[in-house]
């Protein structure tokens, strides 16, 4: 049986007055990730038997820039 995930929805109404050449910066999405791997014989921390550990951390941020331009 499959279930739909619980989502938190939010609706924001924003009004901004910009002149040509001004920039509006929107930032609101940020995601962090962590990937860890271990390998080796016995304990991964024991490097004499080929033990190895690695960790990769990522951070993604979405930024939206809006700049109006007059077109004639």
DADATA-V47759 format. One record per residue. N is the residue number from 1. RES is the residue in three letters. PSI is psi as a letter, one per 20 degrees, with the letter a starting at -180 (* if undefined). Layout:
# DADATA-V47759
n res psi
N RES PSI
N RES PSI
This chain:
# DADATA-V47759
n res psi
1 UNK p
2 UNK q
3 UNK q
4 UNK q
5 UNK q
6 UNK p
7 UNK q
8 UNK o
9 UNK p
10 UNK p
11 UNK p
12 UNK p
13 UNK p
14 UNK p
15 UNK p
16 UNK p
17 UNK o
18 UNK q
19 UNK r
20 UNK p
21 UNK i
22 UNK q
23 UNK p
24 UNK p
25 UNK p
26 UNK p
27 UNK p
28 UNK i
29 UNK p
30 UNK p
31 UNK p
32 UNK q
33 UNK q
34 UNK p
35 UNK p
36 UNK p
37 UNK q
38 UNK q
39 UNK q
40 UNK r
41 UNK p
42 UNK d
43 UNK p
44 UNK h
45 UNK i
46 UNK n
47 UNK h
48 UNK h
49 UNK k
50 UNK j
51 UNK q
52 UNK p
53 UNK q
54 UNK q
55 UNK p
56 UNK p
57 UNK p
58 UNK q
59 UNK p
60 UNK p
61 UNK p
62 UNK p
63 UNK p
64 UNK p
65 UNK p
66 UNK p
67 UNK o
68 UNK q
69 UNK p
70 UNK p
71 UNK p
72 UNK *
